[in-house]
Amino acid sequence: MKFGLTRQEAVIYLTLYKNGEMTGYEVAKLTGISRSNVYSALSGLADKGAAYLEEGSTSRYRSVPVEEFCANKIRELSREREYLVHNIPATKEKEVGYITISGCQNIWNKAENMIREAGMRIYISAAWKVIEKLQDELFKALEKDIKVVLITDKEPEHELWRRKGICYIGSERGNDIRLIIDSAYALTGEINDSQDDACLYTGQENFIRVFKDALSNEIKLIQLRGGETK
């Protein structure tokens, strides 16, 4: 369904996928969906590139392999994305205020996008279980020679952290995340893998300054306790 099929189309697609080539009558009999709705859904599947219509004395439908269907959809969305990026109307630049990001997946997406867009430096304070989920994007930043500073509760094992990252190992951090990108944008809040999760995102200069000072003080305390690693 996340690839553009309705619930009914998804049921019929799976029926075709499991049973092979079928007529609309056979699909209706097997699924219990009315024939009129089945034929409408089969037409929709064909239009969306999820099923092939095989002409003959009786029209039969065959599902497109799931890998092929998904790959086609992703390519199509990538092309649409490129078009939108290059053709969407320009907006007036203004400072980002205080925005609430709700839902764990939306928070993860925002954090990954912030890291991906970083140009100079990234500071992130979070438990290792949180940082680990962002590690792939952080590795890409390190490979681009972006300064990445971790404040966490477990020493990273991957050699790339020792070679290029700066790590401060402190106390247990729970599910909190604090992220600063290029001294310009910040994300802070708690991630419990729930739809009720909420984080604050902002580009307000005064907030960023206070946020940076708090992280700086935390780093100094860790250094005094001998918790800095390379």
Number of C-alpha atoms within 10 A of each C-alpha: 10 7 12 12 16 14 12 16 21 18 16 24 24 13 18 21 17 10 13 12 19 20 19 22 15 15 23 18 13 12 14 10 16 13 16 11 14 23 17 13 22 27 17 16 25 16 11 15 15 26 23 17 17 14 9 7 6 10 12 18 23 22 25 18 11 13 8 12 16 15 11 15 16 13 11 11 12 12 11 11 12 10 11 11 9 9 9 8 8 7 6 5 6 7 10 13 12 14 12 15 20 16 17 19 15 15 25 17 12 16 22 17 12 19 24 14 11 21 14 14 17 21 20 23 25 22 22 22 14 19 18 12 12 16 13 12 16 25 17 13 22 19 12 12 14 20 19 22 20 25 27 23 20 15 19 19 8 8 10 13 20 14 10 17 21 16 24 23 22 22 12 12 16 15 15 15 20 19 23 27 23 17 18 16 18 25 25 23 17 18 22 14 13 12 13 10 17 19 22 17 22 20 20 15 16 9 15 19 12 11 18 17 12 11 18 12 11 15 21 14 14 17 15 9 11 12 18 18 15 15
